[in-house]
Amino acid sequence: MTSRADDLNEEVESLKDKAKRITGKAREEYLEHVSDLKEKIKHISGETSEKAKQIIDETGAYIKENPQKAALIGLGVGVGVGLLIGMLIRRK
């Protein structure tokens, strides 16, 4: 009877060790993926920031070159947004 208990105890210990190894590997892989994602997010954020700066610079240059046209475009966008908001408020 003690032999079976000893065998069972050894099996339980073996399973505990396997579980520890598996969770350790899973944790390592998780941390590696998180690190990779952080780097990708930093890279994308940097690219997006650069593109936004470029668009702002181009918009500023366009406004300086075409102030009247830019004002009319701004007015049109403002009217469009105002109408959209008005329609949404009216529906409620």
PDB file with one MODEL, atoms N, CA, C and O in Angstrom:
MODEL        1
ATOM      1  N   MET A   1       0.809  -1.179   0.000  1.00  0.00           N
ATOM      2  CA  MET A   1       0.000   0.000   0.000  1.00  0.00           C
ATOM      3  C   MET A   1       0.865   1.261   0.000  1.00  0.00           C
ATOM      4  O   MET A   1       0.560   2.234  -0.690  1.00  0.00           O
ATOM      5  N   THR A   2       1.948   1.232   0.783  1.00  0.00           N
ATOM      6  CA  THR A   2       2.822   2.395   0.821  1.00  0.00           C
ATOM      7  C   THR A   2       3.520   2.597  -0.511  1.00  0.00           C
ATOM      8  O   THR A   2       3.844   3.726  -0.877  1.00  0.00           O
ATOM      9  N   SER A   3       3.751   1.525  -1.229  1.00  0.00           N
ATOM     10  CA  SER A   3       4.383   1.640  -2.536  1.00  0.00           C
ATOM     11  C   SER A   3       3.491   2.439  -3.488  1.00  0.00           C
ATOM     12  O   SER A   3       3.976   3.287  -4.237  1.00  0.00           O
ATOM     13  N   ARG A   4       2.205   2.169  -3.456  1.00  0.00           N
ATOM     14  CA  ARG A   4       1.273   2.913  -4.308  1.00  0.00           C
ATOM     15  C   ARG A   4       1.206   4.379  -3.882  1.00  0.00           C
ATOM     16  O   ARG A   4       1.153   5.278  -4.721  1.00  0.00           O
ATOM     17  N   ALA A   5       1.208   4.602  -2.595  1.00  0.00           N
ATOM     18  CA  ALA A   5       1.175   5.973  -2.084  1.00  0.00           C
ATOM     19  C   ALA A   5       2.441   6.710  -2.493  1.00  0.00           C
ATOM     20  O   ALA A   5       2.394   7.878  -2.881  1.00  0.00           O
ATOM     21  N   ASP A   6       3.587   6.011  -2.401  1.00  0.00           N
ATOM     22  CA  ASP A   6       4.848   6.621  -2.817  1.00  0.00           C
ATOM     23  C   ASP A   6       4.838   6.919  -4.314  1.00  0.00           C
ATOM     24  O   ASP A   6       5.274   7.986  -4.747  1.00  0.00           O
ATOM     25  N   ASP A   7       4.334   5.965  -5.099  1.00  0.00           N
ATOM     26  CA  ASP A   7       4.245   6.174  -6.548  1.00  0.00           C
ATOM     27  C   ASP A   7       3.342   7.367  -6.870  1.00  0.00           C
ATOM     28  O   ASP A   7       3.661   8.193  -7.725  1.00  0.00           O
ATOM     29  N   LEU A   8       2.232   7.436  -6.182  1.00  0.00           N
ATOM     30  CA  LEU A   8       1.290   8.531  -6.399  1.00  0.00           C
ATOM     31  C   LEU A   8       1.919   9.862  -6.004  1.00  0.00           C
ATOM     32  O   LEU A   8       1.750  10.868  -6.693  1.00  0.00           O
ATOM     33  N   ASN A   9       2.641   9.858  -4.894  1.00  0.00           N
ATOM     34  CA  ASN A   9       3.312  11.064  -4.426  1.00  0.00           C
ATOM     35  C   ASN A   9       4.364  11.515  -5.439  1.00  0.00           C
ATOM     36  O   ASN A   9       4.475  12.706  -5.731  1.00  0.00           O
ATOM     37  N   GLU A  10       5.137  10.566  -5.974  1.00  0.00           N
ATOM     38  CA  GLU A  10       6.144  10.885  -6.987  1.00  0.00           C
ATOM     39  C   GLU A  10       5.482  11.458  -8.240  1.00  0.00           C
ATOM     40  O   GLU A  10       5.978  12.414  -8.837  1.00  0.00           O
ATOM     41  N   GLU A  11       4.369  10.865  -8.625  1.00  0.00           N
ATOM     42  CA  GLU A  11       3.642  11.337  -9.808  1.00  0.00           C
ATOM     43  C   GLU A  11       3.147  12.769  -9.606  1.00  0.00           C
ATOM     44  O   GLU A  11       3.232  13.603 -10.507  1.00  0.00           O
ATOM     45  N   VAL A  12       2.632  13.035  -8.410  1.00  0.00           N
ATOM     46  CA  VAL A  12       2.154  14.386  -8.094  1.00  0.00           C
ATOM     47  C   VAL A  12       3.310  15.378  -8.153  1.00  0.00           C
ATOM     48  O   VAL A  12       3.170  16.460  -8.724  1.00  0.00           O
ATOM     49  N   GLU A  13       4.446  15.021  -7.572  1.00  0.00           N
ATOM     50  CA  GLU A  13       5.618  15.899  -7.597  1.00  0.00           C
ATOM     51  C   GLU A  13       6.094  16.123  -9.029  1.00  0.00           C
ATOM     52  O   GLU A  13       6.463  17.237  -9.402  1.00  0.00           O
ATOM     53  N   SER A  14       6.083  15.061  -9.823  1.00  0.00           N
ATOM     54  CA  SER A  14       6.478  15.174 -11.224  1.00  0.00           C
ATOM     55  C   SER A  14       5.550  16.132 -11.974  1.00  0.00           C
ATOM     56  O   SER A  14       6.005  16.965 -12.757  1.00  0.00           O
ATOM     57  N   LEU A  15       4.261  16.005 -11.728  1.00  0.00           N
ATOM     58  CA  LEU A  15       3.289  16.895 -12.372  1.00  0.00           C
ATOM     59  C   LEU A  15       3.473  18.345 -11.920  1.00  0.00           C
ATOM     60  O   LEU A  15       3.313  19.274 -12.712  1.00  0.00           O
ATOM     61  N   LYS A  16       3.810  18.531 -10.640  1.00  0.00           N
ATOM     62  CA  LYS A  16       4.069  19.884 -10.141  1.00  0.00           C
ATOM     63  C   LYS A  16       5.262  20.502 -10.869  1.00  0.00           C
ATOM     64  O   LYS A  16       5.222  21.661 -11.282  1.00  0.00           O
ATOM     65  N   ASP A  17       6.330  19.701 -11.018  1.00  0.00           N
ATOM     66  CA  ASP A  17       7.522  20.190 -11.710  1.00  0.00           C
ATOM     67  C   ASP A  17       7.206  20.548 -13.160  1.00  0.00           C
ATOM     68  O   ASP A  17       7.638  21.586 -13.660  1.00  0.00           O
ATOM     69  N   LYS A  18       6.449  19.679 -13.828  1.00  0.00           N
ATOM     70  CA  LYS A  18       6.071  19.955 -15.219  1.00  0.00           C
ATOM     71  C   LYS A  18       5.240  21.232 -15.306  1.00  0.00           C
ATOM     72  O   LYS A  18       5.435  22.049 -16.205  1.00  0.00           O
ATOM     73  N   ALA A  19       4.320  21.395 -14.374  1.00  0.00           N
ATOM     74  CA  ALA A  19       3.471  22.588 -14.363  1.00  0.00           C
ATOM     75  C   ALA A  19       4.315  23.845 -14.165  1.00  0.00           C
ATOM     76  O   ALA A  19       4.069  24.870 -14.801  1.00  0.00           O
ATOM     77  N   LYS A  20       5.315  23.764 -13.276  1.00  0.00           N
ATOM     78  CA  LYS A  20       6.192  24.913 -13.045  1.00  0.00           C
ATOM     79  C   LYS A  20       6.976  25.253 -14.303  1.00  0.00           C
ATOM     80  O   LYS A  20       7.119  26.424 -14.656  1.00  0.00           O
ATOM     81  N   ARG A  21       7.489  24.217 -14.985  1.00  0.00           N
ATOM     82  CA  ARG A  21       8.249  24.461 -16.220  1.00  0.00           C
ATOM     83  C   ARG A  21       7.357  25.082 -17.291  1.00  0.00           C
ATOM     84  O   ARG A  21       7.754  26.027 -17.973  1.00  0.00           O
ATOM     85  N   ILE A  22       6.159  24.544 -17.429  1.00  0.00           N
ATOM     86  CA  ILE A  22       5.239  25.054 -18.455  1.00  0.00           C
ATOM     87  C   ILE A  22       4.854  26.501 -18.165  1.00  0.00           C
ATOM     88  O   ILE A  22       4.850  27.336 -19.069  1.00  0.00           O
ATOM     89  N   THR A  23       4.533  26.798 -16.914  1.00  0.00           N
ATOM     90  CA  THR A  23       4.154  28.176 -16.585  1.00  0.00           C
ATOM     91  C   THR A  23       5.344  29.114 -16.734  1.00  0.00           C
ATOM     92  O   THR A  23       5.182  30.269 -17.128  1.00  0.00           O
ATOM     93  N   GLY A  24       6.533  28.622 -16.422  1.00  0.00           N
ATOM     94  CA  GLY A  24       7.734  29.439 -16.611  1.00  0.00           C
ATOM     95  C   GLY A  24       7.954  29.773 -18.076  1.00  0.00           C
ATOM     96  O   GLY A  24       8.248  30.917 -18.423  1.00  0.00           O
ATOM     97  N   LYS A  25       7.809  28.766 -18.941  1.00  0.00           N
ATOM     98  CA  LYS A  25       7.962  29.000 -20.377  1.00  0.00           C
ATOM     99  C   LYS A  25       6.879  29.937 -20.898  1.00  0.00           C
ATOM    100  O   LYS A  25       7.155  30.830 -21.699  1.00  0.00           O
ATOM    101  N   ALA A  26       5.654  29.732 -20.443  1.00  0.00           N
ATOM    102  CA  ALA A  26       4.543  30.589 -20.881  1.00  0.00           C
ATOM    103  C   ALA A  26       4.789  32.033 -20.456  1.00  0.00           C
ATOM    104  O   ALA A  26       4.517  32.966 -21.212  1.00  0.00           O
ATOM    105  N   ARG A  27       5.303  32.208 -19.246  1.00  0.00           N
ATOM    106  CA  ARG A  27       5.590  33.560 -18.756  1.00  0.00           C
ATOM    107  C   ARG A  27       6.682  34.211 -19.588  1.00  0.00           C
ATOM    108  O   ARG A  27       6.576  35.384 -19.946  1.00  0.00           O
ATOM    109  N   GLU A  28       7.727  33.460 -19.898  1.00  0.00           N
ATOM    110  CA  GLU A  28       8.814  33.994 -20.718  1.00  0.00           C
ATOM    111  C   GLU A  28       8.300  34.415 -22.093  1.00  0.00           C
ATOM    112  O   GLU A  28       8.627  35.497 -22.581  1.00  0.00           O
ATOM    113  N   GLU A  29       7.496  33.556 -22.709  1.00  0.00           N
ATOM    114  CA  GLU A  29       6.950  33.875 -24.028  1.00  0.00           C
ATOM    115  C   GLU A  29       6.035  35.091 -23.959  1.00  0.00           C
ATOM    116  O   GLU A  29       6.060  35.946 -24.845  1.00  0.00           O
ATOM    117  N   TYR A  30       5.233  35.163 -22.910  1.00  0.00           N
ATOM    118  CA  TYR A  30       4.335  36.307 -22.732  1.00  0.00           C
ATOM    119  C   TYR A  30       5.141  37.598 -22.618  1.00  0.00           C
ATOM    120  O   TYR A  30       4.839  38.583 -23.290  1.00  0.00           O
ATOM    121  N   LEU A  31       6.162  37.591 -21.771  1.00  0.00           N
ATOM    122  CA  LEU A  31       6.978  38.791 -21.587  1.00  0.00           C
ATOM    123  C   LEU A  31       7.697  39.170 -22.873  1.00  0.00           C
ATOM    124  O   LEU A  31       7.863  40.353 -23.170  1.00  0.00           O
ATOM    125  N   GLU A  32       8.124  38.171 -23.635  1.00  0.00           N
ATOM    126  CA  GLU A  32       8.784  38.437 -24.913  1.00  0.00           C
ATOM    127  C   GLU A  32       7.810  39.096 -25.888  1.00  0.00           C
ATOM    128  O   GLU A  32       8.162  40.058 -26.571  1.00  0.00           O
ATOM    129  N   HIS A  33       6.589  38.576 -25.947  1.00  0.00           N
ATOM    130  CA  HIS A  33       5.581  39.153 -26.841  1.00  0.00           C
ATOM    131  C   HIS A  33       5.212  40.572 -26.410  1.00  0.00           C
ATOM    132  O   HIS A  33       5.029  41.453 -27.250  1.00  0.00           O
ATOM    133  N   VAL A  34       5.105  40.784 -25.114  1.00  0.00           N
ATOM    134  CA  VAL A  34       4.786  42.121 -24.613  1.00  0.00           C
ATOM    135  C   VAL A  34       5.896  43.091 -24.985  1.00  0.00           C
ATOM    136  O   VAL A  34       5.627  44.221 -25.393  1.00  0.00           O
ATOM    137  N   SER A  35       7.129  42.659 -24.849  1.00  0.00           N
ATOM    138  CA  SER A  35       8.265  43.501 -25.200  1.00  0.00           C
ATOM    139  C   SER A  35       8.246  43.831 -26.692  1.00  0.00           C
ATOM    140  O   SER A  35       8.472  44.977 -27.080  1.00  0.00           O
ATOM    141  N   ASP A  36       7.976  42.827 -27.524  1.00  0.00           N
ATOM    142  CA  ASP A  36       7.889  43.054 -28.968  1.00  0.00           C
ATOM    143  C   ASP A  36       6.770  44.037 -29.301  1.00  0.00           C
ATOM    144  O   ASP A  36       6.941  44.925 -30.136  1.00  0.00           O
ATOM    145  N   LEU A  37       5.628  43.871 -28.643  1.00  0.00           N
ATOM    146  CA  LEU A  37       4.499  44.774 -28.892  1.00  0.00           C
ATOM    147  C   LEU A  37       4.838  46.204 -28.482  1.00  0.00           C
ATOM    148  O   LEU A  37       4.464  47.154 -29.171  1.00  0.00           O
ATOM    149  N   LYS A  38       5.542  46.359 -27.364  1.00  0.00           N
ATOM    150  CA  LYS A  38       5.938  47.696 -26.928  1.00  0.00           C
ATOM    151  C   LYS A  38       6.820  48.360 -27.978  1.00  0.00           C
ATOM    152  O   LYS A  38       6.642  49.537 -28.290  1.00  0.00           O
ATOM    153  N   GLU A  39       7.763  47.608 -28.516  1.00  0.00           N
ATOM    154  CA  GLU A  39       8.652  48.153 -29.539  1.00  0.00           C
ATOM    155  C   GLU A  39       7.879  48.532 -30.798  1.00  0.00           C
ATOM    156  O   GLU A  39       8.120  49.587 -31.385  1.00  0.00           O
ATOM    157  N   LYS A  40       6.954  47.675 -31.209  1.00  0.00           N
ATOM    158  CA  LYS A  40       6.148  47.976 -32.397  1.00  0.00           C
ATOM    159  C   LYS A  40       5.297  49.222 -32.176  1.00  0.00           C
ATOM    160  O   LYS A  40       5.170  50.060 -33.069  1.00  0.00           O
ATOM    161  N   ILE A  41       4.716  49.342 -30.986  1.00  0.00           N
ATOM    162  CA  ILE A  41       3.892  50.509 -30.678  1.00  0.00           C
ATOM    163  C   ILE A  41       4.736  51.776 -30.688  1.00  0.00           C
ATOM    164  O   ILE A  41       4.303  52.804 -31.209  1.00  0.00           O
ATOM    165  N   LYS A  42       5.934  51.713 -30.119  1.00  0.00           N
ATOM    166  CA  LYS A  42       6.830  52.870 -30.136  1.00  0.00           C
ATOM    167  C   LYS A  42       7.165  53.262 -31.566  1.00  0.00           C
ATOM    168  O   LYS A  42       7.162  54.444 -31.912  1.00  0.00           O
ATOM    169  N   HIS A  43       7.454  52.268 -32.393  1.00  0.00           N
ATOM    170  CA  HIS A  43       7.808  52.527 -33.792  1.00  0.00           C
ATOM    171  C   HIS A  43       6.632  53.164 -34.530  1.00  0.00           C
ATOM    172  O   HIS A  43       6.800  54.167 -35.224  1.00  0.00           O
ATOM    173  N   ILE A  44       5.450  52.584 -34.382  1.00  0.00           N
ATOM    174  CA  ILE A  44       4.261  53.107 -35.059  1.00  0.00           C
ATOM    175  C   ILE A  44       3.933  54.504 -34.544  1.00  0.00           C
ATOM    176  O   ILE A  44       3.553  55.385 -35.316  1.00  0.00           O
ATOM    177  N   SER A  45       4.080  54.701 -33.243  1.00  0.00           N
ATOM    178  CA  SER A  45       3.805  56.006 -32.654  1.00  0.00           C
ATOM    179  C   SER A  45       4.748  57.064 -33.221  1.00  0.00           C
ATOM    180  O   SER A  45       4.330  58.179 -33.532  1.00  0.00           O
ATOM    181  N   GLY A  46       6.014  56.703 -33.350  1.00  0.00           N
ATOM    182  CA  GLY A  46       6.991  57.626 -33.922  1.00  0.00           C
ATOM    183  C   GLY A  46       6.661  57.968 -35.364  1.00  0.00           C
ATOM    184  O   GLY A  46       6.733  59.129 -35.765  1.00  0.00           O
ATOM    185  N   GLU A  47       6.298  56.951 -36.148  1.00  0.00           N
ATOM    186  CA  GLU A  47       5.935  57.185 -37.546  1.00  0.00           C
ATOM    187  C   GLU A  47       4.695  58.069 -37.643  1.00  0.00           C
ATOM    188  O   GLU A  47       4.644  58.992 -38.456  1.00  0.00           O
ATOM    189  N   THR A  48       3.711  57.783 -36.819  1.00  0.00           N
ATOM    190  CA  THR A  48       2.469  58.556 -36.836  1.00  0.00           C
ATOM    191  C   THR A  48       2.733  60.000 -36.452  1.00  0.00           C
ATOM    192  O   THR A  48       2.178  60.922 -37.050  1.00  0.00           O
ATOM    193  N   SER A  49       3.574  60.191 -35.461  1.00  0.00           N
ATOM    194  CA  SER A  49       3.913  61.539 -35.027  1.00  0.00           C
ATOM    195  C   SER A  49       4.603  62.310 -36.146  1.00  0.00           C
ATOM    196  O   SER A  49       4.298  63.480 -36.377  1.00  0.00           O
ATOM    197  N   GLU A  50       5.522  61.663 -36.832  1.00  0.00           N
ATOM    198  CA  GLU A  50       6.217  62.308 -37.949  1.00  0.00           C
ATOM    199  C   GLU A  50       5.248  62.656 -39.077  1.00  0.00           C
ATOM    200  O   GLU A  50       5.323  63.744 -39.648  1.00  0.00           O
ATOM    201  N   LYS A  51       4.343  61.737 -39.395  1.00  0.00           N
ATOM    202  CA  LYS A  51       3.359  61.999 -40.452  1.00  0.00           C
ATOM    203  C   LYS A  51       2.442  63.148 -40.062  1.00  0.00           C
ATOM    204  O   LYS A  51       2.105  63.987 -40.898  1.00  0.00           O
ATOM    205  N   ALA A  52       2.035  63.192 -38.792  1.00  0.00           N
ATOM    206  CA  ALA A  52       1.166  64.275 -38.327  1.00  0.00           C
ATOM    207  C   ALA A  52       1.881  65.619 -38.434  1.00  0.00           C
ATOM    208  O   ALA A  52       1.285  66.608 -38.861  1.00  0.00           O
ATOM    209  N   LYS A  53       3.150  65.656 -38.051  1.00  0.00           N
ATOM    210  CA  LYS A  53       3.925  66.897 -38.168  1.00  0.00           C
ATOM    211  C   LYS A  53       4.033  67.328 -39.623  1.00  0.00           C
ATOM    212  O   LYS A  53       3.913  68.513 -39.935  1.00  0.00           O
ATOM    213  N   GLN A  54       4.259  66.369 -40.509  1.00  0.00           N
ATOM    214  CA  GLN A  54       4.372  66.673 -41.936  1.00  0.00           C
ATOM    215  C   GLN A  54       3.051  67.233 -42.466  1.00  0.00           C
ATOM    216  O   GLN A  54       3.046  68.211 -43.215  1.00  0.00           O
ATOM    217  N   ILE A  55       1.939  66.618 -42.081  1.00  0.00           N
ATOM    218  CA  ILE A  55       0.625  67.088 -42.536  1.00  0.00           C
ATOM    219  C   ILE A  55       0.348  68.493 -42.004  1.00  0.00           C
ATOM    220  O   ILE A  55      -0.180  69.336 -42.728  1.00  0.00           O
ATOM    221  N   ILE A  56       0.695  68.745 -40.759  1.00  0.00           N
ATOM    222  CA  ILE A  56       0.493  70.077 -40.178  1.00  0.00           C
ATOM    223  C   ILE A  56       1.328  71.110 -40.922  1.00  0.00           C
ATOM    224  O   ILE A  56       0.847  72.200 -41.229  1.00  0.00           O
ATOM    225  N   ASP A  57       2.575  70.767 -41.211  1.00  0.00           N
ATOM    226  CA  ASP A  57       3.438  71.686 -41.958  1.00  0.00           C
ATOM    227  C   ASP A  57       2.884  71.953 -43.351  1.00  0.00           C
ATOM    228  O   ASP A  57       2.864  73.097 -43.806  1.00  0.00           O
ATOM    229  N   GLU A  58       2.431  70.896 -44.031  1.00  0.00           N
ATOM    230  CA  GLU A  58       1.875  71.055 -45.375  1.00  0.00           C
ATOM    231  C   GLU A  58       0.595  71.883 -45.339  1.00  0.00           C
ATOM    232  O   GLU A  58       0.357  72.705 -46.225  1.00  0.00           O
ATOM    233  N   THR A  59      -0.222  71.668 -44.323  1.00  0.00           N
ATOM    234  CA  THR A  59      -1.462  72.437 -44.191  1.00  0.00           C
ATOM    235  C   THR A  59      -1.155  73.910 -43.948  1.00  0.00           C
ATOM    236  O   THR A  59      -1.787  74.791 -44.530  1.00  0.00           O
ATOM    237  N   GLY A  60      -0.184  74.164 -43.086  1.00  0.00           N
ATOM    238  CA  GLY A  60       0.222  75.548 -42.827  1.00  0.00           C
ATOM    239  C   GLY A  60       0.734  76.226 -44.081  1.00  0.00           C
ATOM    240  O   GLY A  60       0.412  77.385 -44.343  1.00  0.00           O
ATOM    241  N   ALA A  61       1.530  75.507 -44.859  1.00  0.00           N
ATOM    242  CA  ALA A  61       2.050  76.066 -46.109  1.00  0.00           C
ATOM    243  C   ALA A  61       0.911  76.337 -47.085  1.00  0.00           C
ATOM    244  O   ALA A  61       0.907  77.367 -47.758  1.00  0.00           O
ATOM    245  N   TYR A  62      -0.050  75.427 -47.167  1.00  0.00           N
ATOM    246  CA  TYR A  62      -1.191  75.604 -48.073  1.00  0.00           C
ATOM    247  C   TYR A  62      -2.012  76.826 -47.671  1.00  0.00           C
ATOM    248  O   TYR A  62      -2.454  77.598 -48.522  1.00  0.00           O
ATOM    249  N   ILE A  63      -2.209  76.990 -46.365  1.00  0.00           N
ATOM    250  CA  ILE A  63      -2.982  78.138 -45.882  1.00  0.00           C
ATOM    251  C   ILE A  63      -2.265  79.442 -46.204  1.00  0.00           C
ATOM    252  O   ILE A  63      -2.903  80.427 -46.575  1.00  0.00           O
ATOM    253  N   LYS A  64      -0.945  79.453 -46.065  1.00  0.00           N
ATOM    254  CA  LYS A  64      -0.182  80.666 -46.391  1.00  0.00           C
ATOM    255  C   LYS A  64      -0.251  80.977 -47.882  1.00  0.00           C
ATOM    256  O   LYS A  64      -0.326  82.142 -48.273  1.00  0.00           O
ATOM    257  N   GLU A  65      -0.227  79.937 -48.712  1.00  0.00           N
ATOM    258  CA  GLU A  65      -0.266  80.136 -50.164  1.00  0.00           C
ATOM    259  C   GLU A  65      -1.675  80.476 -50.654  1.00  0.00           C
ATOM    260  O   GLU A  65      -1.824  81.225 -51.620  1.00  0.00           O
ATOM    261  N   ASN A  66      -2.699  79.943 -50.009  1.00  0.00           N
ATOM    262  CA  ASN A  66      -4.092  80.110 -50.444  1.00  0.00           C
ATOM    263  C   ASN A  66      -4.989  80.483 -49.267  1.00  0.00           C
ATOM    264  O   ASN A  66      -5.836  79.680 -48.873  1.00  0.00           O
ATOM    265  N   PRO A  67      -4.830  81.666 -48.699  1.00  0.00           N
ATOM    266  CA  PRO A  67      -5.594  81.993 -47.494  1.00  0.00           C
ATOM    267  C   PRO A  67      -7.109  82.060 -47.723  1.00  0.00           C
ATOM    268  O   PRO A  67      -7.881  81.614 -46.874  1.00  0.00           O
ATOM    269  N   GLN A  68      -7.537  82.609 -48.853  1.00  0.00           N
ATOM    270  CA  GLN A  68      -8.979  82.726 -49.103  1.00  0.00           C
ATOM    271  C   GLN A  68      -9.609  81.354 -49.319  1.00  0.00           C
ATOM    272  O   GLN A  68     -10.676  81.055 -48.782  1.00  0.00           O
ATOM    273  N   LYS A  69      -8.946  80.540 -50.099  1.00  0.00           N
ATOM    274  CA  LYS A  69      -9.459  79.196 -50.366  1.00  0.00           C
ATOM    275  C   LYS A  69      -9.517  78.381 -49.068  1.00  0.00           C
ATOM    276  O   LYS A  69     -10.480  77.656 -48.820  1.00  0.00           O
ATOM    277  N   ALA A  70      -8.480  78.512 -48.256  1.00  0.00           N
ATOM    278  CA  ALA A  70      -8.434  77.784 -46.985  1.00  0.00           C
ATOM    279  C   ALA A  70      -9.561  78.243 -46.064  1.00  0.00           C
ATOM    280  O   ALA A  70     -10.166  77.429 -45.366  1.00  0.00           O
ATOM    281  N   ALA A  71      -9.842  79.544 -46.061  1.00  0.00           N
ATOM    282  CA  ALA A  71     -10.925  80.063 -45.222  1.00  0.00           C
ATOM    283  C   ALA A  71     -12.265  79.510 -45.685  1.00  0.00           C
ATOM    284  O   ALA A  71     -13.101  79.140 -44.861  1.00  0.00           O
ATOM    285  N   LEU A  72     -12.476  79.452 -46.985  1.00  0.00           N
ATOM    286  CA  LEU A  72     -13.731  78.906 -47.511  1.00  0.00           C
ATOM    287  C   LEU A  72     -13.872  77.421 -47.192  1.00  0.00           C
ATOM    288  O   LEU A  72     -14.960  76.950 -46.861  1.00  0.00           O
ATOM    289  N   ILE A  73     -12.773  76.694 -47.294  1.00  0.00           N
ATOM    290  CA  ILE A  73     -12.810  75.263 -46.955  1.00  0.00           C
ATOM    291  C   ILE A  73     -13.144  75.102 -45.475  1.00  0.00           C
ATOM    292  O   ILE A  73     -13.970  74.265 -45.110  1.00  0.00           O
ATOM    293  N   GLY A  74     -12.506  75.897 -44.629  1.00  0.00           N
ATOM    294  CA  GLY A  74     -12.782  75.843 -43.193  1.00  0.00           C
ATOM    295  C   GLY A  74     -14.229  76.181 -42.884  1.00  0.00           C
ATOM    296  O   GLY A  74     -14.859  75.540 -42.043  1.00  0.00           O
ATOM    297  N   LEU A  75     -14.753  77.189 -43.568  1.00  0.00           N
ATOM    298  CA  LEU A  75     -16.152  77.567 -43.380  1.00  0.00           C
ATOM    299  C   LEU A  75     -17.078  76.429 -43.800  1.00  0.00           C
ATOM    300  O   LEU A  75     -18.046  76.117 -43.107  1.00  0.00           O
ATOM    301  N   GLY A  76     -16.775  75.815 -44.936  1.00  0.00           N
ATOM    302  CA  GLY A  76     -17.594  74.698 -45.422  1.00  0.00           C
ATOM    303  C   GLY A  76     -17.579  73.522 -44.458  1.00  0.00           C
ATOM    304  O   GLY A  76     -18.616  72.914 -44.192  1.00  0.00           O
ATOM    305  N   VAL A  77     -16.416  73.210 -43.943  1.00  0.00           N
ATOM    306  CA  VAL A  77     -16.312  72.105 -42.982  1.00  0.00           C
ATOM    307  C   VAL A  77     -17.093  72.447 -41.716  1.00  0.00           C
ATOM    308  O   VAL A  77     -17.801  71.599 -41.174  1.00  0.00           O
ATOM    309  N   GLY A  78     -16.965  73.684 -41.247  1.00  0.00           N
ATOM    310  CA  GLY A  78     -17.689  74.102 -40.048  1.00  0.00           C
ATOM    311  C   GLY A  78     -19.199  74.022 -40.230  1.00  0.00           C
ATOM    312  O   GLY A  78     -19.915  73.565 -39.338  1.00  0.00           O
ATOM    313  N   VAL A  79     -19.680  74.467 -41.389  1.00  0.00           N
ATOM    314  CA  VAL A  79     -21.117  74.392 -41.668  1.00  0.00           C
ATOM    315  C   VAL A  79     -21.563  72.936 -41.718  1.00  0.00           C
ATOM    316  O   VAL A  79     -22.608  72.585 -41.170  1.00  0.00           O
ATOM    317  N   GLY A  80     -20.776  72.090 -42.372  1.00  0.00           N
ATOM    318  CA  GLY A  80     -21.123  70.668 -42.472  1.00  0.00           C
ATOM    319  C   GLY A  80     -21.191  70.002 -41.114  1.00  0.00           C
ATOM    320  O   GLY A  80     -22.120  69.244 -40.836  1.00  0.00           O
ATOM    321  N   VAL A  81     -20.219  70.279 -40.271  1.00  0.00           N
ATOM    322  CA  VAL A  81     -20.208  69.695 -38.926  1.00  0.00           C
ATOM    323  C   VAL A  81     -21.391  70.226 -38.118  1.00  0.00           C
ATOM    324  O   VAL A  81     -22.036  69.475 -37.386  1.00  0.00           O
ATOM    325  N   GLY A  82     -21.672  71.517 -38.253  1.00  0.00           N
ATOM    326  CA  GLY A  82     -22.810  72.103 -37.548  1.00  0.00           C
ATOM    327  C   GLY A  82     -24.128  71.475 -37.961  1.00  0.00           C
ATOM    328  O   GLY A  82     -24.973  71.182 -37.115  1.00  0.00           O
ATOM    329  N   LEU A  83     -24.310  71.267 -39.262  1.00  0.00           N
ATOM    330  CA  LEU A  83     -25.531  70.619 -39.748  1.00  0.00           C
ATOM    331  C   LEU A  83     -25.645  69.193 -39.223  1.00  0.00           C
ATOM    332  O   LEU A  83     -26.723  68.759 -38.815  1.00  0.00           O
ATOM    333  N   LEU A  84     -24.542  68.477 -39.235  1.00  0.00           N
ATOM    334  CA  LEU A  84     -24.543  67.099 -38.744  1.00  0.00           C
ATOM    335  C   LEU A  84     -24.920  67.042 -37.266  1.00  0.00           C
ATOM    336  O   LEU A  84     -25.736  66.213 -36.862  1.00  0.00           O
ATOM    337  N   ILE A  85     -24.337  67.907 -36.478  1.00  0.00           N
ATOM    338  CA  ILE A  85     -24.658  67.944 -35.046  1.00  0.00           C
ATOM    339  C   ILE A  85     -26.121  68.327 -34.846  1.00  0.00           C
ATOM    340  O   ILE A  85     -26.809  67.750 -34.004  1.00  0.00           O
ATOM    341  N   GLY A  86     -26.594  69.299 -35.621  1.00  0.00           N
ATOM    342  CA  GLY A  86     -27.996  69.698 -35.526  1.00  0.00           C
ATOM    343  C   GLY A  86     -28.942  68.557 -35.843  1.00  0.00           C
ATOM    344  O   GLY A  86     -29.955  68.380 -35.166  1.00  0.00           O
ATOM    345  N   MET A  87     -28.620  67.784 -36.864  1.00  0.00           N
ATOM    346  CA  MET A  87     -29.462  66.639 -37.225  1.00  0.00           C
ATOM    347  C   MET A  87     -29.450  65.587 -36.121  1.00  0.00           C
ATOM    348  O   MET A  87     -30.486  65.000 -35.809  1.00  0.00           O
ATOM    349  N   LEU A  88     -28.290  65.351 -35.535  1.00  0.00           N
ATOM    350  CA  LEU A  88     -28.192  64.363 -34.459  1.00  0.00           C
ATOM    351  C   LEU A  88     -28.975  64.803 -33.227  1.00  0.00           C
ATOM    352  O   LEU A  88     -29.632  63.985 -32.583  1.00  0.00           O
ATOM    353  N   ILE A  89     -28.909  66.077 -32.902  1.00  0.00           N
ATOM    354  CA  ILE A  89     -29.637  66.589 -31.738  1.00  0.00           C
ATOM    355  C   ILE A  89     -31.139  66.528 -31.988  1.00  0.00           C
ATOM    356  O   ILE A  89     -31.908  66.180 -31.091  1.00  0.00           O
ATOM    357  N   ARG A  90     -31.555  66.865 -33.197  1.00  0.00           N
ATOM    358  CA  ARG A  90     -32.976  66.872 -33.536  1.00  0.00           C
ATOM    359  C   ARG A  90     -33.581  65.476 -33.424  1.00  0.00           C
ATOM    360  O   ARG A  90     -34.741  65.338 -33.037  1.00  0.00           O
ATOM    361  N   ARG A  91     -32.811  64.439 -33.756  1.00  0.00           N
ATOM    362  CA  ARG A  91     -33.312  63.061 -33.709  1.00  0.00           C
ATOM    363  C   ARG A  91     -33.626  62.619 -32.289  1.00  0.00           C
ATOM    364  O   ARG A  91     -34.543  61.826 -32.076  1.00  0.00           O
ATOM    365  N   LYS A  92     -32.893  63.113 -31.335  1.00  0.00           N
ATOM    366  CA  LYS A  92     -33.091  62.694 -29.942  1.00  0.00           C
ATOM    367  C   LYS A  92     -34.333  63.341 -29.434  1.00  0.00           C
ATOM    368  O   LYS A  92     -34.708  63.137 -28.279  1.00  0.00           O
TER     369      LYS A  92
ENDMDL
END
